[in-house]
């Protein structure tokens, strides 16, 4: 059975699958990334995991994978196949595409940015299925974005397109890791809400999920924290809508798990702010933490499709 390898590399864990031509997940597996052992060990773990997946495919389906797709965090040069930089993995300029291809016997390998790869899956087979223009926005530890146009993801001239988390929405606000102050992700990411709620509730262990529960129970402190995050998020989104004019806005990540507690007031806040812009459909992501892995599989099949066309 013809299949490809899909790998989604995270800061602490890796998700992988063998994916059939129709998108079926034939086999799924997870492993720790092992970043505590250093960047070289992380690369070795990725290569070992890929080789084990290849062996599994040979045993179960009678042939090796036809291609592989790998999604990684940080700065990615997907054209050159280089993992340029990832703070949470400690690597710089890793020729990951070439290394994985060599380990897998020279098969074609696609390397992609984790958020853009997840956005590809959400756009084609998830919440944005059928939309010609969409914007995928996961609200997690930080905030990034993926711009979807006609079934592909726009990476930009230098691979930085979609970084809406670093739009300044509160000039002079909290210091961001990028060096600016008042970036969207310092105010509206899941980690930002966790920090704000931990301070407001005087519970150092409180997080964004706890804040959402307190909002649902009517806690005025939680309502204030939640409103500040939603106002900042709506301001950032309106900037994004003005520039991109998407048909569908897909919100994912940990904060989206709050459901209507987030989406109800967020839709209202965005609608209040727009003037001439068209309000897009604002929907929750559909694929959860499998989006990156599914997207890596799509990248691999796209490679083979291009080869056939050529």
TAQUICOR-V66633 format. One record per backbone hydrogen bond with DSSP energy under -1.0 kcal/mol. NH is the residue of the N-H (numbers start at 1). CO is the residue of the C=O. E is the energy in kcal/mol with one decimal. If there is no record, write none. Layout:
NH,CO,E ; NH,CO,E
//
This chain:
4,19,-2.0 ; 5,67,-2.3 ; 6,17,-2.8 ; 7,69,-2.5 ; 8,15,-3.3 ; 9,71,-3.2 ; 10,13,-2.1 ; 14,31,-3.5 ; 15,8,-2.3 ; 16,29,-2.7 ; 17,6,-2.2 ; 18,27,-2.1 ; 19,4,-2.5 ; 20,24,-2.9 ; 23,20,-1.9 ; 26,18,-2.6 ; 27,18,-1.2 ; 29,16,-2.1 ; 31,14,-2.0 ; 33,12,-2.2 ; 37,34,-1.8 ; 38,35,-1.8 ; 42,38,-1.6 ; 43,39,-2.1 ; 44,40,-2.2 ; 45,41,-2.3 ; 46,42,-2.3 ; 47,43,-2.5 ; 48,44,-2.4 ; 49,45,-2.5 ; 50,46,-2.5 ; 51,47,-2.2 ; 52,48,-2.2 ; 53,49,-2.1 ; 54,50,-2.1 ; 55,51,-2.3 ; 56,52,-2.2 ; 57,53,-2.2 ; 58,54,-2.0 ; 59,55,-2.3 ; 60,56,-2.9 ; 61,57,-2.7 ; 62,58,-1.2 ; 66,3,-2.9 ; 68,108,-1.8 ; 69,5,-2.5 ; 70,110,-2.7 ; 71,7,-3.0 ; 72,112,-2.5 ; 75,85,-3.0 ; 77,82,-2.8 ; 81,77,-1.5 ; 82,77,-2.1 ; 83,94,-2.9 ; 84,75,-1.1 ; 84,82,-1.2 ; 85,75,-1.6 ; 86,91,-1.6 ; 90,86,-1.9 ; 93,84,-2.4 ; 94,83,-2.5 ; 96,94,-2.6 ; 97,81,-2.1 ; 99,95,-2.1 ; 100,96,-2.8 ; 101,97,-2.3 ; 102,98,-2.4 ; 103,99,-2.1 ; 104,100,-1.7 ; 105,102,-1.4 ; 106,101,-3.6 ; 110,68,-2.6 ; 112,70,-2.9 ; 114,72,-2.2 ; 117,113,-2.8 ; 118,114,-2.4 ; 119,115,-2.5 ; 120,116,-2.0 ; 121,117,-1.7 ; 122,118,-2.5 ; 123,119,-2.6 ; 124,120,-2.1 ; 125,121,-2.7 ; 128,122,-2.5 ; 129,126,-1.6 ; 131,128,-2.9 ; 134,148,-1.9 ; 135,248,-2.1 ; 136,146,-2.7 ; 137,250,-3.3 ; 139,252,-2.8 ; 140,142,-2.1 ; 146,136,-2.1 ; 148,134,-3.0 ; 149,152,-2.8 ; 150,132,-3.1 ; 152,149,-1.5 ; 154,147,-2.8 ; 161,155,-2.4 ; 163,160,-1.2 ; 164,162,-3.1 ; 166,163,-1.6 ; 167,164,-1.9 ; 169,182,-2.4 ; 170,182,-1.6 ; 173,170,-2.4 ; 176,180,-3.2 ; 179,176,-1.8 ; 182,174,-2.9 ; 184,167,-1.9 ; 185,165,-2.3 ; 186,183,-1.4 ; 187,184,-1.7 ; 188,184,-2.4 ; 190,140,-1.5 ; 191,140,-1.3 ; 193,189,-2.3 ; 194,190,-2.2 ; 195,191,-2.3 ; 196,192,-2.4 ; 197,193,-2.6 ; 198,194,-2.4 ; 199,195,-1.9 ; 200,196,-2.4 ; 201,197,-2.7 ; 203,198,-1.2 ; 206,203,-1.9 ; 211,207,-2.0 ; 212,208,-2.4 ; 213,209,-1.9 ; 214,210,-2.2 ; 215,211,-2.3 ; 216,212,-2.2 ; 217,213,-1.3 ; 218,215,-1.5 ; 219,214,-2.5 ; 223,219,-2.5 ; 224,220,-1.8 ; 225,221,-1.9 ; 226,222,-3.0 ; 227,223,-2.4 ; 228,224,-2.0 ; 229,225,-1.9 ; 230,226,-2.6 ; 231,227,-2.7 ; 232,228,-2.0 ; 233,229,-2.7 ; 234,230,-3.0 ; 235,231,-2.1 ; 236,232,-2.2 ; 237,233,-2.7 ; 238,234,-2.4 ; 239,235,-1.5 ; 240,236,-2.1 ; 241,237,-3.1 ; 242,238,-2.3 ; 243,239,-1.7 ; 244,240,-2.7 ; 245,241,-2.2 ; 247,133,-2.0 ; 248,133,-1.4 ; 249,281,-3.4 ; 250,135,-2.9 ; 251,283,-2.7 ; 252,137,-2.1 ; 255,139,-2.0 ; 257,254,-1.2 ; 258,255,-1.7 ; 259,256,-2.0 ; 261,258,-1.6 ; 262,259,-1.7 ; 263,259,-2.7 ; 264,260,-1.7 ; 266,262,-2.1 ; 267,263,-2.5 ; 268,264,-1.8 ; 269,265,-2.4 ; 270,266,-2.5 ; 271,267,-2.4 ; 272,268,-2.0 ; 274,270,-1.5 ; 281,247,-2.2 ; 283,249,-2.6 ; 285,251,-2.5 ; 290,287,-1.7 ; 291,288,-1.4 ; 294,290,-2.8 ; 295,291,-2.7 ; 296,292,-2.0 ; 297,293,-1.8 ; 298,294,-1.9 ; 299,295,-2.3 ; 300,296,-1.9 ; 301,297,-2.4 ; 302,298,-2.5 ; 303,299,-1.8 ; 304,300,-1.7 ; 305,301,-2.2 ; 306,302,-2.3 ; 307,303,-2.0 ; 308,304,-2.1 ; 309,305,-2.3 ; 310,306,-2.6
//
